[in-house]
Every structure is written in structure tokens, then in C-alpha cells.
Amino acid sequence: MATTKRHDVKDLALAPEGVRRIEWADRQMPVLQSIRDRFEREQPLAGYRVAACLHVTTETANLMRTLKAGGADVVLCASNPLSTQDDVAAALVDEFDISCFAIKGEDNETYYQHIEAAVDHKPHLTMDDGADVIGVLHSARREQLGEIIAGTEETTTGVIRLKAMEADGALAFPVIAVNEAKTKHLFDNRYGTGQSTIDGIIRATNVLLAGKRFVVAGYGWVGRGVALRARGMGAHVIVTEVDPMRALEALMDGYEVLPMADAAKIGDIFCTATGDKHVIAREHVEVMKDGSILANTGHFNVEIDIPAIRGLAEETREARQFVEEFTMSDGRRIYLLAEGRLVNISAAEGHPAIVMDMSFANQSLAAEYAVQNAGTLERKVYPVPQAIDEEIARLKLATMGIDIDQLTEEQAKYLASWDEGT
Ligand SMILES: NC(=O)c1ccc[n+]([C@@H]2O[C@H](COP(=O)([O-])OP(=O)(O)OC[C@H]3O[C@@H](n4cnc5c(N)ncnc54)[C@H](O)[C@@H]3O)[C@@H](O)[C@H]2O)c1
């Protein structure tokens, strides 16, 4: 199909493969499908332009199809230079007639040009994974701020940035924090990232995890998923934390807890999942064993101090695709995966569709909610309304064929009372 949509993708000839993979993912996204069917009938987003900046994957393509079905005029750009699936980008443009700006491996300059191209779409709604569109709108494109009704934000790091903007009085429009929905972070961050991070590390290196010392930095929703799956593969998992409550949880979940300075000396594989900066720093790399593998699954590529590693290395070469080998002056070799970017989306395919079904159901319904409540929302970061969150859980269970019990009238009354004891 000859597209009329603006785009910058690697190669439109990749579209047929992208279409097949998008359809494959769609079969595992029944909740999103049901929302798409309703959107098609009700057109809740008719007349609205949406600029989305998300990982350009098969699952995201199905979200874009859903927004379009709801009447929105959509543009998509990448939320990470390495996470784009080029066949999906091609399919979006060529088959689904959706504007897309994303090329896997694009440099930083192109990455930001693509965000600017999305902002050129003059959106009424923004949809971010890491707050980059909102960042550009609040700096280089302030003249467009007045046209924006609301935004949505997909990930923990983005929500942290946006809450900081709200606290500073800098946030110019309301944003719905999709990450805060239970049907998002409890499943996507934990099970989706947990599985796909291990997948990315294995695809990049083909190492055996059994018997390895696997260090997970951060025991949040992502960290606990990674730790759980690494343990499942037979690794001895060590957790590093700064939060005493989470360190205690990690300990009682059966993991060894150490400061990074100690873990660095004994770990074989390291994976950061903190949303924080320089969690693996120069002094840690200096004491690591020969052959240590370093990966990150937190949002930005700042968790590992990569410039420090480059500074320490005498020689650098690509050992395999997505594996950079740094040889130190004492002969030790340290391996960095996927340039320190999200390893699960850079070296593997990201979260399985079945969890993204819930995340993107939240995105779709958050967009609808934002439009419906345009006049009343303030310039704040809002959670996804509980009713939407619970409805998604109910729908998800139904699509999985799982029934649960209902409170009896007597139980409902008992749980709401305070006067009945033993
Ligand atoms: N790879 C993916 O696909 C994917 C998916 C979801 C979220 N994320 C990203 O992963 C990161 C973590 O998300 P989350 O939902 O688990 O967040 P979270 O807030 O639940 O957990 C982060 C944890 O890291 C800990 N931490 C912070 N600084 C630390 C340090 N210096 N050393 C050790 N621990 C430290 C915090 O105490 C916290 O327990 C974020 O950047 C988020 O955006 C990535």
C-alpha cells in the first residue's frame, strides 16, 4: 500500500514480516482487542492527534492500531535508540497507515529528530515511556503546550521525572501515570521484564546461568522479577539495594544481600534495575573478575558508568552482537551488553505480548479517560482510576478462562462492619 503518512523507517520492504509478527502478538492481547472493537464502534478519540513515544515493538503496534480505531490521528517515535523492531516500524507505515519515526540503532541526534517529528504532529495527547516527548514540549516547544489536553506515562523513571516537574510547578498539563496501575507494574515490570531480561542476556551471550553468581541491583518491581527468573535458571542471586525495606524483603525472599562494593568482587553477571545513576561505578569495575558480564534493564543507559569503563579499558572490541569486550591493563575482560541500554528490548524482543496486553489496555483507557475529563484534570500526575485498573484485571482473568469467587452478602456485610468479633 502506498502510504501518505510522514515516516522515517529503515526499509518499507520489511513490512510483510512486521505484519505477521504484529498479528502474532495480537493473538495474545485479547483485552486490547476488546477495547479496539469498542473504540471502533464508539470513536472516543475522534478528532484528537496523539504523539506516542514508545518502544516500537509488535505490542506497541497493536496499541497504535487501537488508538487509530478509536478515531485518533497517531504518530509514533521510538523511546529508545536500540529498541525499535524495523519490520514493525515498516508495517505501521505501509500496512496500517500510521506515521512512524524509528530506526534500530539510530544515533542520539536522529533519536531526538524523531521526537521532534512526532511533536510536529501538533498533538493533543502525548503518550510517553520515559517522558521524552513531554521533555521536548516543556523545553524546545513550549509554544505547543497550550494545545495539549493531557499525557500518559508508561514507566517508573518517567513517572519520577514527571512528579519532580509537578513538585516544581513546571508541569504544564495533566499526566496519567500508567505505570502506577497495578495491572501494569505488578505484571509488566515484574514478570514481563523479569523474563525478557533473562532472555536478552542469554540471547546476547548464550551463557549458562546455572551455578553463576547473578547480581541484581535494585529490588523494585523489575529487580524482583529478574531475581526470581535468574534463580529459576539455577543462578545464585545476590541483591544490592539502598532501601532497607526492600533489602529486607530480598533477604527474606531467600537472596543474599550485599553492598555493590562486595558483590562486584564475586559476581559473574550483573544486571542493574534501579532507575538510578552509576549504580555500577568505576570502583566496582576495578575489582570485578575477569569475564564479568554487565547488563542494564532500567530505563536509561546511565545505571552503569560506561564512560568510566571506557576510560579504564586498554582495548575495546565487539565480541559478539550486543556484547562489547573491554580489556583492562591487568588483562581482565569485562563485557557490556547492548551499550548499557535496556537489555530486554535491545538484545531480545521485550515483554511478551500477554503482559503488554494489560499495560496497553491501561494506555488506551487512560487516553479515553483523559479526553473525557479534559476540563477537570489539573496540571498534576494522576494515577489510573481504580475502576479502570480493576476492570482490566477482571477482563484479563476472563480472557484467560479463570473464574474467581464473589463475596456473599453476609461476607460483604462482615467485612464492612466493626462490631463482630470471635
Ligand atoms: N526493561 C524494561 O522493559 C522496563 C520495564 C519496566 C520498568 N523499567 C525501568 O526499570 C527501572 C526500575 O523500575 P521499577 O518499577 O523496578 O522501580 P522501583 O522504584 O520499584 O525499584 C527501583 C529500586 O531500585 C532501588 N535503588 C535505587 N538506587 C539504587 C542503588 N544505587 N543501588 C541499589 N538499589 C537502588 C530502589 O530502592 C528501588 O527499590 C526504572 O528505570 C523503570 O523505568 C524497565
The ligand as a Tripos MOL2 file, in Angstrom:
@<TRIPOS>MOLECULE
LIG
   44    48     1     0     0
SMALL
NO_CHARGES

@<TRIPOS>ATOM
      1 N1         13.3860   -3.0310   30.8580 N.am      1 LIG1
      2 C1         12.1040   -2.7490   30.8100 C.2       1 LIG1
      3 O1         11.4020   -3.1280   29.8890 O.2       1 LIG1
      4 C2         11.4900   -1.9910   31.9320 C.ar      1 LIG1
      5 C3         10.1410   -2.2090   32.2940 C.ar      1 LIG1
      6 C4          9.6000   -1.5160   33.3700 C.ar      1 LIG1
      7 C5         10.3910   -0.5970   34.0500 C.ar      1 LIG1
      8 N2         11.6830   -0.3700   33.6330 N.ar      1 LIG1
      9 C6         12.5880    0.5680   34.3360 C.3       1 LIG1
     10 O2         13.2980   -0.1720   35.3300 O.3       1 LIG1
     11 C7         13.6810    0.6990   36.4050 C.3       1 LIG1
     12 C8         13.1750    0.1190   37.7210 C.3       1 LIG1
     13 O3         11.7490    0.1070   37.7010 O.3       1 LIG1
     14 P1         10.9140   -0.4690   38.9520 P.3       1 LIG1
     15 O4          9.4920   -0.3930   38.5420 O.co2     1 LIG1
     16 O5         11.5030   -1.7170   39.4610 O.co2     1 LIG1
     17 O6         11.2270    0.7150   40.0050 O.3       1 LIG1
     18 P2         11.1320    0.6370   41.5930 P.3       1 LIG1
     19 O7         11.1080    2.0430   42.0610 O.co2     1 LIG1
     20 O8         10.0290   -0.2940   42.0080 O.co2     1 LIG1
     21 O9         12.5120   -0.0560   42.0210 O.3       1 LIG1
     22 C9         13.7700    0.5280   41.9180 C.3       1 LIG1
     23 C10        14.5940    0.0200   43.1100 C.3       1 LIG1
     24 O10        15.9580    0.4060   42.9380 O.3       1 LIG1
     25 C11        16.4710    0.7620   44.2040 C.3       1 LIG1
     26 N3         17.6660    1.6020   44.0430 N.ar      1 LIG1
     27 C12        17.7360    2.9270   43.7240 C.ar      1 LIG1
     28 N4         19.0250    3.3190   43.6920 N.ar      1 LIG1
     29 C13        19.7710    2.2240   43.9720 C.ar      1 LIG1
     30 C14        21.1810    1.9830   44.0890 C.ar      1 LIG1
     31 N5         22.0610    2.9680   43.9100 N.pl3     1 LIG1
     32 N6         21.5910    0.7100   44.3820 N.ar      1 LIG1
     33 C15        20.7050   -0.2980   44.5750 C.ar      1 LIG1
     34 N7         19.3640   -0.1230   44.5020 N.ar      1 LIG1
     35 C16        18.9110    1.1240   44.1910 C.ar      1 LIG1
     36 C17        15.3060    1.4810   44.8760 C.3       1 LIG1
     37 O11        15.4750    1.4990   46.2910 O.3       1 LIG1
     38 C18        14.1310    0.6150   44.4510 C.3       1 LIG1
     39 O12        13.8710   -0.4320   45.3670 O.3       1 LIG1
     40 C19        13.0980    2.0570   36.0370 C.3       1 LIG1
     41 O13        14.0830    2.7980   35.3460 O.3       1 LIG1
     42 C20        11.9640    1.7060   35.0960 C.3       1 LIG1
     43 O14        11.6120    2.7890   34.2790 O.3       1 LIG1
     44 C21        12.2440   -1.0590   32.6210 C.ar      1 LIG1
@<TRIPOS>BOND
     1     1     2 1
     2     2     3 2
     3     2     4 1
     4     4     5 ar
     5     4    44 ar
     6     5     6 ar
     7     6     7 ar
     8     7     8 ar
     9     8     9 1
    10     8    44 ar
    11     9    10 1
    12     9    42 1
    13    10    11 1
    14    11    12 1
    15    11    40 1
    16    12    13 1
    17    13    14 1
    18    14    15 2
    19    14    16 1
    20    14    17 1
    21    17    18 1
    22    18    19 2
    23    18    20 1
    24    18    21 1
    25    21    22 1
    26    22    23 1
    27    23    24 1
    28    23    38 1
    29    24    25 1
    30    25    26 1
    31    25    36 1
    32    26    27 ar
    33    26    35 ar
    34    27    28 ar
    35    28    29 ar
    36    29    30 ar
    37    29    35 ar
    38    30    31 1
    39    30    32 ar
    40    32    33 ar
    41    33    34 ar
    42    34    35 ar
    43    36    37 1
    44    36    38 1
    45    38    39 1
    46    40    41 1
    47    40    42 1
    48    42    43 1
@<TRIPOS>SUBSTRUCTURE
     1 LIG1         1 GROUP 0 **** ****
